[in-house]
Amino acid sequence: MREVRITTKFIKLDQLLKFAGIAQTGGESKMLIKEGIVSVNGQIVKERGKKIRRGDIVEIKEIDKLIVV
């Protein structure tokens, strides 16, 4: 599990994927989320604007697992 440090109260899921280097573009982030391979705290999320806060665990199936700190 890899740590991703944010300095704001929250970050949107699509922005987090770009910030963490999982996706190169916003379009790529959107596609990963739409495919249903991204989960937040164990639940699949298809909402790219989902607010991610410190302590949340984001998993991209078979790619990476992140904890937001």
PDB file of N, CA, C and O in Angstrom, chain B, residues numbered from 101:
ATOM      1  N   MET B 101       0.859  -1.178   0.000  1.00  0.00           N
ATOM      2  CA  MET B 101       0.000   0.000   0.000  1.00  0.00           C
ATOM      3  C   MET B 101       0.900   1.234   0.000  1.00  0.00           C
ATOM      4  O   MET B 101       1.863   1.326   0.762  1.00  0.00           O
ATOM      5  N   ARG B 102       0.566   2.157  -0.856  1.00  0.00           N
ATOM      6  CA  ARG B 102       1.360   3.375  -1.022  1.00  0.00           C
ATOM      7  C   ARG B 102       0.619   4.554  -0.405  1.00  0.00           C
ATOM      8  O   ARG B 102      -0.598   4.677  -0.542  1.00  0.00           O
ATOM      9  N   GLU B 103       1.363   5.417   0.274  1.00  0.00           N
ATOM     10  CA  GLU B 103       0.762   6.617   0.882  1.00  0.00           C
ATOM     11  C   GLU B 103       0.745   7.761  -0.116  1.00  0.00           C
ATOM     12  O   GLU B 103       1.707   7.983  -0.851  1.00  0.00           O
ATOM     13  N   VAL B 104      -0.372   8.486  -0.127  1.00  0.00           N
ATOM     14  CA  VAL B 104      -0.496   9.705  -0.938  1.00  0.00           C
ATOM     15  C   VAL B 104      -0.888  10.815   0.033  1.00  0.00           C
ATOM     16  O   VAL B 104      -1.935  10.755   0.678  1.00  0.00           O
ATOM     17  N   ARG B 105      -0.035  11.823   0.123  1.00  0.00           N
ATOM     18  CA  ARG B 105      -0.255  12.909   1.076  1.00  0.00           C
ATOM     19  C   ARG B 105      -0.985  14.066   0.393  1.00  0.00           C
ATOM     20  O   ARG B 105      -0.570  14.549  -0.660  1.00  0.00           O
ATOM     21  N   ILE B 106      -2.084  14.498   1.020  1.00  0.00           N
ATOM     22  CA  ILE B 106      -2.802  15.669   0.510  1.00  0.00           C
ATOM     23  C   ILE B 106      -2.726  16.778   1.560  1.00  0.00           C
ATOM     24  O   ILE B 106      -2.599  16.515   2.756  1.00  0.00           O
ATOM     25  N   THR B 107      -2.805  18.005   1.092  1.00  0.00           N
ATOM     26  CA  THR B 107      -2.707  19.146   2.016  1.00  0.00           C
ATOM     27  C   THR B 107      -4.036  19.879   2.126  1.00  0.00           C
ATOM     28  O   THR B 107      -4.149  20.883   2.830  1.00  0.00           O
ATOM     29  N   THR B 108      -5.041  19.364   1.424  1.00  0.00           N
ATOM     30  CA  THR B 108      -6.365  19.977   1.458  1.00  0.00           C
ATOM     31  C   THR B 108      -7.313  19.078   2.255  1.00  0.00           C
ATOM     32  O   THR B 108      -6.951  17.962   2.627  1.00  0.00           O
ATOM     33  N   LYS B 109      -8.506  19.562   2.512  1.00  0.00           N
ATOM     34  CA  LYS B 109      -9.502  18.804   3.280  1.00  0.00           C
ATOM     35  C   LYS B 109      -9.908  17.528   2.541  1.00  0.00           C
ATOM     36  O   LYS B 109     -10.119  16.487   3.164  1.00  0.00           O
ATOM     37  N   PHE B 110     -10.016  17.609   1.215  1.00  0.00           N
ATOM     38  CA  PHE B 110     -10.367  16.454   0.385  1.00  0.00           C
ATOM     39  C   PHE B 110      -9.817  16.660  -1.015  1.00  0.00           C
ATOM     40  O   PHE B 110      -9.375  17.749  -1.379  1.00  0.00           O
ATOM     41  N   ILE B 111      -9.856  15.576  -1.794  1.00  0.00           N
ATOM     42  CA  ILE B 111      -9.479  15.633  -3.208  1.00  0.00           C
ATOM     43  C   ILE B 111     -10.487  14.759  -3.957  1.00  0.00           C
ATOM     44  O   ILE B 111     -10.909  13.721  -3.447  1.00  0.00           O
ATOM     45  N   LYS B 112     -10.867  15.169  -5.151  1.00  0.00           N
ATOM     46  CA  LYS B 112     -11.812  14.368  -5.929  1.00  0.00           C
ATOM     47  C   LYS B 112     -11.086  13.137  -6.473  1.00  0.00           C
ATOM     48  O   LYS B 112      -9.892  13.179  -6.772  1.00  0.00           O
ATOM     49  N   LEU B 113     -11.827  12.056  -6.592  1.00  0.00           N
ATOM     50  CA  LEU B 113     -11.252  10.773  -7.004  1.00  0.00           C
ATOM     51  C   LEU B 113     -10.483  10.864  -8.310  1.00  0.00           C
ATOM     52  O   LEU B 113      -9.365  10.358  -8.400  1.00  0.00           O
ATOM     53  N   ASP B 114     -11.056  11.498  -9.323  1.00  0.00           N
ATOM     54  CA  ASP B 114     -10.353  11.581 -10.606  1.00  0.00           C
ATOM     55  C   ASP B 114      -9.051  12.370 -10.485  1.00  0.00           C
ATOM     56  O   ASP B 114      -8.060  12.042 -11.137  1.00  0.00           O
ATOM     57  N   GLN B 115      -9.055  13.405  -9.656  1.00  0.00           N
ATOM     58  CA  GLN B 115      -7.845  14.206  -9.438  1.00  0.00           C
ATOM     59  C   GLN B 115      -6.795  13.405  -8.674  1.00  0.00           C
ATOM     60  O   GLN B 115      -5.598  13.533  -8.933  1.00  0.00           O
ATOM     61  N   LEU B 116      -7.247  12.580  -7.735  1.00  0.00           N
ATOM     62  CA  LEU B 116      -6.319  11.748  -6.964  1.00  0.00           C
ATOM     63  C   LEU B 116      -5.593  10.759  -7.864  1.00  0.00           C
ATOM     64  O   LEU B 116      -4.391  10.542  -7.710  1.00  0.00           O
ATOM     65  N   LEU B 117      -6.310  10.166  -8.792  1.00  0.00           N
ATOM     66  CA  LEU B 117      -5.682   9.201  -9.697  1.00  0.00           C
ATOM     67  C   LEU B 117      -4.583   9.860 -10.529  1.00  0.00           C
ATOM     68  O   LEU B 117      -3.537   9.260 -10.773  1.00  0.00           O
ATOM     69  N   LYS B 118      -4.824  11.088 -10.959  1.00  0.00           N
ATOM     70  CA  LYS B 118      -3.790  11.828 -11.702  1.00  0.00           C
ATOM     71  C   LYS B 118      -2.651  12.225 -10.767  1.00  0.00           C
ATOM     72  O   LYS B 118      -1.482  12.055 -11.114  1.00  0.00           O
ATOM     73  N   PHE B 119      -2.975  12.749  -9.588  1.00  0.00           N
ATOM     74  CA  PHE B 119      -1.989  13.210  -8.615  1.00  0.00           C
ATOM     75  C   PHE B 119      -1.049  12.076  -8.199  1.00  0.00           C
ATOM     76  O   PHE B 119       0.149  12.293  -8.017  1.00  0.00           O
ATOM     77  N   ALA B 120      -1.596  10.868  -8.050  1.00  0.00           N
ATOM     78  CA  ALA B 120      -0.806   9.714  -7.615  1.00  0.00           C
ATOM     79  C   ALA B 120      -0.044   9.055  -8.762  1.00  0.00           C
ATOM     80  O   ALA B 120       0.739   8.131  -8.539  1.00  0.00           O
ATOM     81  N   GLY B 121      -0.269   9.526  -9.988  1.00  0.00           N
ATOM     82  CA  GLY B 121       0.443   8.982 -11.139  1.00  0.00           C
ATOM     83  C   GLY B 121      -0.164   7.709 -11.713  1.00  0.00           C
ATOM     84  O   GLY B 121       0.466   7.034 -12.526  1.00  0.00           O
ATOM     85  N   ILE B 122      -1.385   7.375 -11.294  1.00  0.00           N
ATOM     86  CA  ILE B 122      -2.070   6.196 -11.824  1.00  0.00           C
ATOM     87  C   ILE B 122      -2.553   6.486 -13.247  1.00  0.00           C
ATOM     88  O   ILE B 122      -2.449   5.635 -14.131  1.00  0.00           O
ATOM     89  N   ALA B 123      -3.078   7.683 -13.456  1.00  0.00           N
ATOM     90  CA  ALA B 123      -3.581   8.101 -14.765  1.00  0.00           C
ATOM     91  C   ALA B 123      -2.781   9.310 -15.243  1.00  0.00           C
ATOM     92  O   ALA B 123      -2.360  10.148 -14.446  1.00  0.00           O
ATOM     93  N   GLN B 124      -2.581   9.381 -16.547  1.00  0.00           N
ATOM     94  CA  GLN B 124      -1.842  10.503 -17.124  1.00  0.00           C
ATOM     95  C   GLN B 124      -2.737  11.699 -17.403  1.00  0.00           C
ATOM     96  O   GLN B 124      -2.287  12.844 -17.358  1.00  0.00           O
ATOM     97  N   THR B 125      -4.014  11.429 -17.692  1.00  0.00           N
ATOM     98  CA  THR B 125      -4.945  12.499 -18.059  1.00  0.00           C
ATOM     99  C   THR B 125      -6.260  12.336 -17.305  1.00  0.00           C
ATOM    100  O   THR B 125      -6.519  11.300 -16.693  1.00  0.00           O
ATOM    101  N   GLY B 126      -7.074  13.370 -17.361  1.00  0.00           N
ATOM    102  CA  GLY B 126      -8.402  13.302 -16.765  1.00  0.00           C
ATOM    103  C   GLY B 126      -9.268  12.272 -17.470  1.00  0.00           C
ATOM    104  O   GLY B 126     -10.079  11.597 -16.836  1.00  0.00           O
ATOM    105  N   GLY B 127      -9.097  12.151 -18.773  1.00  0.00           N
ATOM    106  CA  GLY B 127      -9.851  11.171 -19.550  1.00  0.00           C
ATOM    107  C   GLY B 127      -9.511   9.748 -19.136  1.00  0.00           C
ATOM    108  O   GLY B 127     -10.387   8.886 -19.061  1.00  0.00           O
ATOM    109  N   GLU B 128      -8.243   9.512 -18.871  1.00  0.00           N
ATOM    110  CA  GLU B 128      -7.817   8.187 -18.424  1.00  0.00           C
ATOM    111  C   GLU B 128      -8.384   7.879 -17.038  1.00  0.00           C
ATOM    112  O   GLU B 128      -8.812   6.755 -16.776  1.00  0.00           O
ATOM    113  N   SER B 129      -8.387   8.879 -16.153  1.00  0.00           N
ATOM    114  CA  SER B 129      -8.986   8.710 -14.816  1.00  0.00           C
ATOM    115  C   SER B 129     -10.449   8.351 -14.948  1.00  0.00           C
ATOM    116  O   SER B 129     -10.931   7.422 -14.300  1.00  0.00           O
ATOM    117  N   LYS B 130     -11.148   9.082 -15.781  1.00  0.00           N
ATOM    118  CA  LYS B 130     -12.578   8.864 -15.996  1.00  0.00           C
ATOM    119  C   LYS B 130     -12.837   7.437 -16.493  1.00  0.00           C
ATOM    120  O   LYS B 130     -13.780   6.782 -16.047  1.00  0.00           O
ATOM    121  N   MET B 131     -11.999   6.964 -17.413  1.00  0.00           N
ATOM    122  CA  MET B 131     -12.165   5.633 -17.971  1.00  0.00           C
ATOM    123  C   MET B 131     -11.957   4.546 -16.907  1.00  0.00           C
ATOM    124  O   MET B 131     -12.725   3.586 -16.842  1.00  0.00           O
ATOM    125  N   LEU B 132     -10.925   4.698 -16.078  1.00  0.00           N
ATOM    126  CA  LEU B 132     -10.663   3.722 -15.017  1.00  0.00           C
ATOM    127  C   LEU B 132     -11.851   3.637 -14.055  1.00  0.00           C
ATOM    128  O   LEU B 132     -12.259   2.550 -13.649  1.00  0.00           O
ATOM    129  N   ILE B 133     -12.391   4.790 -13.705  1.00  0.00           N
ATOM    130  CA  ILE B 133     -13.521   4.840 -12.774  1.00  0.00           C
ATOM    131  C   ILE B 133     -14.759   4.222 -13.422  1.00  0.00           C
ATOM    132  O   ILE B 133     -15.471   3.442 -12.791  1.00  0.00           O
ATOM    133  N   LYS B 134     -15.010   4.571 -14.674  1.00  0.00           N
ATOM    134  CA  LYS B 134     -16.188   4.074 -15.384  1.00  0.00           C
ATOM    135  C   LYS B 134     -16.150   2.556 -15.566  1.00  0.00           C
ATOM    136  O   LYS B 134     -17.194   1.904 -15.572  1.00  0.00           O
ATOM    137  N   GLU B 135     -14.948   1.996 -15.715  1.00  0.00           N
ATOM    138  CA  GLU B 135     -14.788   0.553 -15.887  1.00  0.00           C
ATOM    139  C   GLU B 135     -15.144  -0.225 -14.616  1.00  0.00           C
ATOM    140  O   GLU B 135     -15.333  -1.441 -14.665  1.00  0.00           O
ATOM    141  N   GLY B 136     -15.236   0.471 -13.483  1.00  0.00           N
ATOM    142  CA  GLY B 136     -15.606  -0.196 -12.235  1.00  0.00           C
ATOM    143  C   GLY B 136     -14.467  -0.920 -11.556  1.00  0.00           C
ATOM    144  O   GLY B 136     -14.697  -1.861 -10.797  1.00  0.00           O
ATOM    145  N   ILE B 137     -13.220  -0.491 -11.820  1.00  0.00           N
ATOM    146  CA  ILE B 137     -12.080  -1.154 -11.181  1.00  0.00           C
ATOM    147  C   ILE B 137     -11.505  -0.342 -10.024  1.00  0.00           C
ATOM    148  O   ILE B 137     -10.494  -0.723  -9.434  1.00  0.00           O
ATOM    149  N   VAL B 138     -12.154   0.781  -9.701  1.00  0.00           N
ATOM    150  CA  VAL B 138     -11.679   1.631  -8.607  1.00  0.00           C
ATOM    151  C   VAL B 138     -12.633   1.494  -7.420  1.00  0.00           C
ATOM    152  O   VAL B 138     -13.846   1.663  -7.551  1.00  0.00           O
ATOM    153  N   SER B 139     -12.053   1.184  -6.261  1.00  0.00           N
ATOM    154  CA  SER B 139     -12.882   1.101  -5.056  1.00  0.00           C
ATOM    155  C   SER B 139     -12.331   2.032  -3.987  1.00  0.00           C
ATOM    156  O   SER B 139     -11.127   2.273  -3.905  1.00  0.00           O
ATOM    157  N   VAL B 140     -13.238   2.547  -3.176  1.00  0.00           N
ATOM    158  CA  VAL B 140     -12.879   3.413  -2.058  1.00  0.00           C
ATOM    159  C   VAL B 140     -13.404   2.741  -0.794  1.00  0.00           C
ATOM    160  O   VAL B 140     -14.601   2.487  -0.659  1.00  0.00           O
ATOM    161  N   ASN B 141     -12.495   2.463   0.119  1.00  0.00           N
ATOM    162  CA  ASN B 141     -12.840   1.786   1.372  1.00  0.00           C
ATOM    163  C   ASN B 141     -13.637   0.505   1.117  1.00  0.00           C
ATOM    164  O   ASN B 141     -14.588   0.199   1.836  1.00  0.00           O
ATOM    165  N   GLY B 142     -13.232  -0.239   0.079  1.00  0.00           N
ATOM    166  CA  GLY B 142     -13.836  -1.534  -0.204  1.00  0.00           C
ATOM    167  C   GLY B 142     -15.087  -1.507  -1.065  1.00  0.00           C
ATOM    168  O   GLY B 142     -15.638  -2.565  -1.368  1.00  0.00           O
ATOM    169  N   GLN B 143     -15.551  -0.334  -1.467  1.00  0.00           N
ATOM    170  CA  GLN B 143     -16.764  -0.241  -2.290  1.00  0.00           C
ATOM    171  C   GLN B 143     -16.421   0.351  -3.663  1.00  0.00           C
ATOM    172  O   GLN B 143     -15.758   1.384  -3.756  1.00  0.00           O
ATOM    173  N   ILE B 144     -16.878  -0.313  -4.713  1.00  0.00           N
ATOM    174  CA  ILE B 144     -16.628   0.174  -6.069  1.00  0.00           C
ATOM    175  C   ILE B 144     -17.333   1.514  -6.252  1.00  0.00           C
ATOM    176  O   ILE B 144     -18.498   1.683  -5.891  1.00  0.00           O
ATOM    177  N   VAL B 145     -16.595   2.453  -6.820  1.00  0.00           N
ATOM    178  CA  VAL B 145     -17.122   3.803  -7.023  1.00  0.00           C
ATOM    179  C   VAL B 145     -17.079   4.127  -8.510  1.00  0.00           C
ATOM    180  O   VAL B 145     -16.058   3.926  -9.167  1.00  0.00           O
ATOM    181  N   LYS B 146     -18.193   4.632  -9.037  1.00  0.00           N
ATOM    182  CA  LYS B 146     -18.241   5.041 -10.441  1.00  0.00           C
ATOM    183  C   LYS B 146     -18.502   6.539 -10.565  1.00  0.00           C
ATOM    184  O   LYS B 146     -18.874   7.029 -11.632  1.00  0.00           O
ATOM    185  N   GLU B 147     -18.306   7.250  -9.477  1.00  0.00           N
ATOM    186  CA  GLU B 147     -18.524   8.693  -9.415  1.00  0.00           C
ATOM    187  C   GLU B 147     -17.158   9.377  -9.355  1.00  0.00           C
ATOM    188  O   GLU B 147     -16.483   9.330  -8.326  1.00  0.00           O
ATOM    189  N   ARG B 148     -16.753  10.008 -10.448  1.00  0.00           N
ATOM    190  CA  ARG B 148     -15.398  10.567 -10.493  1.00  0.00           C
ATOM    191  C   ARG B 148     -15.206  11.766  -9.572  1.00  0.00           C
ATOM    192  O   ARG B 148     -14.076  12.112  -9.225  1.00  0.00           O
ATOM    193  N   GLY B 149     -16.308  12.399  -9.174  1.00  0.00           N
ATOM    194  CA  GLY B 149     -16.217  13.540  -8.276  1.00  0.00           C
ATOM    195  C   GLY B 149     -16.280  13.168  -6.799  1.00  0.00           C
ATOM    196  O   GLY B 149     -16.369  14.046  -5.942  1.00  0.00           O
ATOM    197  N   LYS B 150     -16.234  11.862  -6.495  1.00  0.00           N
ATOM    198  CA  LYS B 150     -16.290  11.399  -5.100  1.00  0.00           C
ATOM    199  C   LYS B 150     -15.178  12.059  -4.304  1.00  0.00           C
ATOM    200  O   LYS B 150     -14.023  12.074  -4.729  1.00  0.00           O
ATOM    201  N   LYS B 151     -15.533  12.605  -3.146  1.00  0.00           N
ATOM    202  CA  LYS B 151     -14.549  13.274  -2.298  1.00  0.00           C
ATOM    203  C   LYS B 151     -13.764  12.242  -1.488  1.00  0.00           C
ATOM    204  O   LYS B 151     -14.335  11.419  -0.772  1.00  0.00           O
ATOM    205  N   ILE B 152     -12.451  12.312  -1.621  1.00  0.00           N
ATOM    206  CA  ILE B 152     -11.559  11.410  -0.916  1.00  0.00           C
ATOM    207  C   ILE B 152     -10.879  12.214   0.183  1.00  0.00           C
ATOM    208  O   ILE B 152     -10.318  13.282  -0.061  1.00  0.00           O
ATOM    209  N   ARG B 153     -10.941  11.677   1.395  1.00  0.00           N
ATOM    210  CA  ARG B 153     -10.378  12.372   2.559  1.00  0.00           C
ATOM    211  C   ARG B 153      -9.259  11.545   3.173  1.00  0.00           C
ATOM    212  O   ARG B 153      -9.088  10.373   2.839  1.00  0.00           O
ATOM    213  N   ARG B 154      -8.497  12.161   4.071  1.00  0.00           N
ATOM    214  CA  ARG B 154      -7.430  11.449   4.777  1.00  0.00           C
ATOM    215  C   ARG B 154      -7.998  10.205   5.456  1.00  0.00           C
ATOM    216  O   ARG B 154      -9.071  10.250   6.058  1.00  0.00           O
ATOM    217  N   GLY B 155      -7.272   9.105   5.351  1.00  0.00           N
ATOM    218  CA  GLY B 155      -7.696   7.857   5.956  1.00  0.00           C
ATOM    219  C   GLY B 155      -8.423   6.941   4.979  1.00  0.00           C
ATOM    220  O   GLY B 155      -8.586   5.751   5.251  1.00  0.00           O
ATOM    221  N   ASP B 156      -8.863   7.485   3.841  1.00  0.00           N
ATOM    222  CA  ASP B 156      -9.538   6.656   2.845  1.00  0.00           C
ATOM    223  C   ASP B 156      -8.514   5.766   2.132  1.00  0.00           C
ATOM    224  O   ASP B 156      -7.368   6.155   1.909  1.00  0.00           O
ATOM    225  N   ILE B 157      -8.966   4.567   1.787  1.00  0.00           N
ATOM    226  CA  ILE B 157      -8.129   3.632   1.039  1.00  0.00           C
ATOM    227  C   ILE B 157      -8.740   3.479  -0.352  1.00  0.00           C
ATOM    228  O   ILE B 157      -9.902   3.104  -0.507  1.00  0.00           O
ATOM    229  N   VAL B 158      -7.927   3.777  -1.348  1.00  0.00           N
ATOM    230  CA  VAL B 158      -8.369   3.704  -2.741  1.00  0.00           C
ATOM    231  C   VAL B 158      -7.601   2.570  -3.408  1.00  0.00           C
ATOM    232  O   VAL B 158      -6.371   2.545  -3.392  1.00  0.00           O
ATOM    233  N   GLU B 159      -8.342   1.630  -3.997  1.00  0.00           N
ATOM    234  CA  GLU B 159      -7.706   0.510  -4.672  1.00  0.00           C
ATOM    235  C   GLU B 159      -8.113   0.495  -6.133  1.00  0.00           C
ATOM    236  O   GLU B 159      -9.292   0.600  -6.473  1.00  0.00           O
ATOM    237  N   ILE B 160      -7.108   0.363  -6.990  1.00  0.00           N
ATOM    238  CA  ILE B 160      -7.333   0.234  -8.411  1.00  0.00           C
ATOM    239  C   ILE B 160      -6.976  -1.209  -8.726  1.00  0.00           C
ATOM    240  O   ILE B 160      -5.803  -1.585  -8.706  1.00  0.00           O
ATOM    241  N   LYS B 161      -7.977  -2.009  -9.015  1.00  0.00           N
ATOM    242  CA  LYS B 161      -7.854  -3.459  -9.157  1.00  0.00           C
ATOM    243  C   LYS B 161      -6.644  -3.849  -9.998  1.00  0.00           C
ATOM    244  O   LYS B 161      -6.495  -3.417 -11.142  1.00  0.00           O
ATOM    245  N   GLU B 162      -5.790  -4.668  -9.410  1.00  0.00           N
ATOM    246  CA  GLU B 162      -4.588  -5.222 -10.062  1.00  0.00           C
ATOM    247  C   GLU B 162      -3.585  -4.160 -10.526  1.00  0.00           C
ATOM    248  O   GLU B 162      -2.682  -4.462 -11.307  1.00  0.00           O
ATOM    249  N   ILE B 163      -3.738  -2.916 -10.050  1.00  0.00           N
ATOM    250  CA  ILE B 163      -2.797  -1.870 -10.442  1.00  0.00           C
ATOM    251  C   ILE B 163      -2.084  -1.300  -9.222  1.00  0.00           C
ATOM    252  O   ILE B 163      -0.855  -1.326  -9.159  1.00  0.00           O
ATOM    253  N   ASP B 164      -2.841  -0.783  -8.250  1.00  0.00           N
ATOM    254  CA  ASP B 164      -2.228  -0.130  -7.098  1.00  0.00           C
ATOM    255  C   ASP B 164      -3.231  -0.008  -5.963  1.00  0.00           C
ATOM    256  O   ASP B 164      -4.439  -0.115  -6.172  1.00  0.00           O
ATOM    257  N   LYS B 165      -2.721   0.216  -4.766  1.00  0.00           N
ATOM    258  CA  LYS B 165      -3.559   0.448  -3.593  1.00  0.00           C
ATOM    259  C   LYS B 165      -2.958   1.636  -2.842  1.00  0.00           C
ATOM    260  O   LYS B 165      -1.763   1.654  -2.545  1.00  0.00           O
ATOM    261  N   LEU B 166      -3.792   2.621  -2.542  1.00  0.00           N
ATOM    262  CA  LEU B 166      -3.320   3.865  -1.942  1.00  0.00           C
ATOM    263  C   LEU B 166      -4.046   4.139  -0.626  1.00  0.00           C
ATOM    264  O   LEU B 166      -5.226   3.826  -0.473  1.00  0.00           O
ATOM    265  N   ILE B 167      -3.319   4.728   0.314  1.00  0.00           N
ATOM    266  CA  ILE B 167      -3.961   5.273   1.501  1.00  0.00           C
ATOM    267  C   ILE B 167      -3.677   6.771   1.496  1.00  0.00           C
ATOM    268  O   ILE B 167      -2.542   7.203   1.292  1.00  0.00           O
ATOM    269  N   VAL B 168      -4.716   7.546   1.722  1.00  0.00           N
ATOM    270  CA  VAL B 168      -4.590   9.000   1.684  1.00  0.00           C
ATOM    271  C   VAL B 168      -4.272   9.483   3.091  1.00  0.00           C
ATOM    272  O   VAL B 168      -4.990   9.182   4.044  1.00  0.00           O
ATOM    273  N   VAL B 169      -3.192  10.231   3.203  1.00  0.00           N
ATOM    274  CA  VAL B 169      -2.766  10.763   4.507  1.00  0.00           C
ATOM    275  C   VAL B 169      -2.640  12.262   4.447  1.00  0.00           C
ATOM    276  O   VAL B 169      -2.293  12.892   5.445  1.00  0.00           O
TER     277      VAL B 169
END
